[in-house]
Amino acid sequence: MEKNLKVWMDGEIKNYEDCKVPILTHSLQYGTGIFEGIRSYVSENNESYIFRLEDHVKRFLNSMAIYSINSPYGAEELKEAIVNTVRANNPSTDMYVRPFAFYNDDSIGISVKGKKVSIFIAAIPFGSYFKGISNGIKCKVSSWERINSSILPVQAKASGNYINSTIASIEADSVGFDEAIMLSKGYVAEGPGENIFLVKDGKLITPAVSENILLGITRDSILHFAGDLGYKVEERRISRDELYSADEIFFAGTAAEITPIIQVDNIKIGSNKVGQVTSSISKYYHDITRGKNKEYLKWITKV
Ligand SMILES: Cc1ncc(COP(=O)(O)O)c(C=O)c1O
């Protein structure tokens, strides 16, 4: 981890090294943490902007509510804490911000009755998620099915959900792919930590909420701005074979940003290069996140 990292825990800015959590704590043993993934970007005039802070905090609190976790802090306090954490570090670099709510209690037992909830926030200098790959990634359709809402609430960003993501990622990695694509009941759902978009005949297609996807904030941003670039978007069920015959495919997520997918299983997608629609979405998103598009300044919080 970075040296001299400042983090926020339970109301105070501290050194990362000074935040101690017992290994037996409930959230580590049973996966009951709740988290968010947020990015801050440095603009051309060297200001630091947090992208869609309001929406990330809303989802963080909603994830907690789904698991009946009473947040010790409200939305305004959390927003302020996130801004302060970014500020306490080195806001002259792009950062990944990780708020995390967890049971800070090491007594044995699955019941959470009476267990203390702590909140932690880190802001870490961060570049691209798929390190060293700039011209598109190769994905494997996972043999592991995506969890669905009859098993676990997919709209809660809960740590335990990510063991399903991790096993898909392990499988993809073990056979030389960069990332997995997960299906839900045989239909395309999402990546382990990304939403997915297909481009076909100039139109964007993305799985609907009924496909057990997380309603990503990047996905939502694209749904809002695609029309500015003249693209129509369909939210619907997508069959596996539509992946193979797509003109372009890309992942969308806070960490992954807009990541082109140039191969799925052993099949090359479209021209096997980063497509023109993906590039235009990526550039537009890049400019919005850095405050270059006046229309979308509403999505930006200055640090
Ligand atoms: C399973 C999953 N799907 C989609 C996404 C993309 O969501 P967002 O754009 O809000 O980061 C994420 C990342 O948070 C995720 O973990």
Ligand as a Chemical Component Dictionary entry (heavy atoms), coordinates in Angstrom:
data_LIG
# 
_chem_comp.id                   LIG 
_chem_comp.type                 NON-POLYMER 
_chem_comp.pdbx_formal_charge   0 
_chem_comp.three_letter_code    LIG 
# 
loop_
_chem_comp_atom.comp_id 
_chem_comp_atom.atom_id 
_chem_comp_atom.alt_atom_id 
_chem_comp_atom.type_symbol 
_chem_comp_atom.charge 
_chem_comp_atom.model_Cartn_x 
_chem_comp_atom.model_Cartn_y 
_chem_comp_atom.model_Cartn_z 
_chem_comp_atom.pdbx_ordinal 
LIG C1 C1 C 0 -20.797 -6.308 -9.903  1  
LIG C2 C2 C 0 -20.609 -4.928 -10.414 2  
LIG N1 N1 N 0 -21.272 -4.542 -11.516 3  
LIG C3 C3 C 0 -21.133 -3.300 -12.014 4  
LIG C4 C4 C 0 -20.289 -2.379 -11.437 5  
LIG C5 C5 C 0 -20.165 -0.991 -11.998 6  
LIG O1 O1 O 0 -20.774 -0.070 -11.134 7  
LIG P1 P1 P 0 -20.289 1.439  -11.028 8  
LIG O2 O2 O 0 -20.355 1.980  -12.413 9  
LIG O3 O3 O 0 -21.272 2.068  -10.121 10 
LIG O4 O4 O 0 -18.909 1.417  -10.508 11 
LIG C6 C6 C 0 -19.580 -2.727 -10.283 12 
LIG C7 C7 C 0 -18.702 -1.772 -9.609  13 
LIG O5 O5 O 0 -19.088 -1.169 -8.657  14 
LIG C8 C8 C 0 -19.755 -4.027 -9.751  15 
LIG O6 O6 O 0 -19.085 -4.400 -8.670  16 
# 
loop_
_chem_comp_bond.comp_id 
_chem_comp_bond.atom_id_1 
_chem_comp_bond.atom_id_2 
_chem_comp_bond.value_order 
_chem_comp_bond.pdbx_ordinal 
LIG C1 C2 SING 1  
LIG C2 N1 SING 2  
LIG C2 C8 DOUB 3  
LIG N1 C3 DOUB 4  
LIG C3 C4 SING 5  
LIG C4 C5 SING 6  
LIG C4 C6 DOUB 7  
LIG C5 O1 SING 8  
LIG O1 P1 SING 9  
LIG P1 O2 DOUB 10 
LIG P1 O3 SING 11 
LIG P1 O4 SING 12 
LIG C6 C7 SING 13 
LIG C6 C8 SING 14 
LIG C7 O5 DOUB 15 
LIG C8 O6 SING 16 
# 
